Amino acid sequence: MVILYYRIIYGYSILSNSHFVAAVQLLIYIRVINILIIFAVMFINGLENSNDFHL
């Protein structure tokens, strides 16, 4: 849902000739995707290492 929101605002910014705003929103969109990928990798690595942990 958030990704759809950013795409709509990005498209509106391009159509209204606000190229700076569109560029900033594109950078924010790319940053959000990168953070989601990093969290997914951390989560997957955490699941692999959880078998080694014993109390």
C-alpha positions in Angstrom: 0.0 0.0 0.0 2.8 2.4 0.9 4.6 1.5 -2.3 1.5 2.3 -4.3 1.2 5.7 -2.5 4.8 6.6 -3.4 4.3 5.6 -7.0 1.1 7.8 -7.3 2.9 10.8 -5.8 6.0 10.2 -7.9 3.8 10.1 -11.1 1.9 13.2 -10.1 5.2 15.0 -9.4 6.5 14.1 -12.9 3.3 15.2 -14.6 3.3 18.6 -12.8 7.0 19.3 -13.8 8.2 19.1 -10.2 11.3 17.1 -11.1 13.2 17.8 -7.8 10.3 16.5 -5.8 10.0 13.5 -8.0 13.8 12.8 -7.7 13.6 13.0 -3.9 10.6 10.7 -3.7 12.4 8.2 -6.0 15.4 8.2 -3.7 13.2 7.6 -0.7 11.5 4.8 -2.5 14.8 3.2 -3.3 16.0 3.6 0.3 12.8 1.9 1.7 13.2 -1.1 -0.7 16.9 -1.4 0.4 16.0 -1.3 4.1 13.3 -4.0 3.5 15.8 -6.2 1.8 18.4 -5.7 4.6 15.8 -6.7 7.2 14.8 -9.8 5.2 18.4 -10.9 5.0 18.9 -10.3 8.8 15.7 -12.2 9.5 16.7 -15.2 7.4 20.2 -15.3 8.9 18.6 -15.1 12.4 16.5 -18.2 11.6 19.5 -20.1 10.4 21.5 -19.3 13.6 18.7 -19.9 16.0 19.3 -23.7 16.0 22.7 -23.1 17.6 21.4 -21.2 20.6 20.7 -23.3 23.7 19.9 -22.1 27.2 
